[in-house]
């Protein structure tokens, strides 16, 4: 009975260790995805600001030509 219990505890210990080893890369991947999403959002904001600036410049040229 004690041997079975010891084996069971070892199996659970191994399982928990494997789970921890798997979760660490997943957490790192999740953090990288989050960072990439933040950078994509900043890029979209900058793109929108550039589009607004170009529209303003084009509008000024159109107005100057009239």
Secondary structure, 3 states (H helix, E strand, C coil): CHHHHHHHHHHHHHHHHHHHHHHHHHHHHHHHHHHHHHHHHHHHHHHHHHHHHHHHHHHHHHHHHC
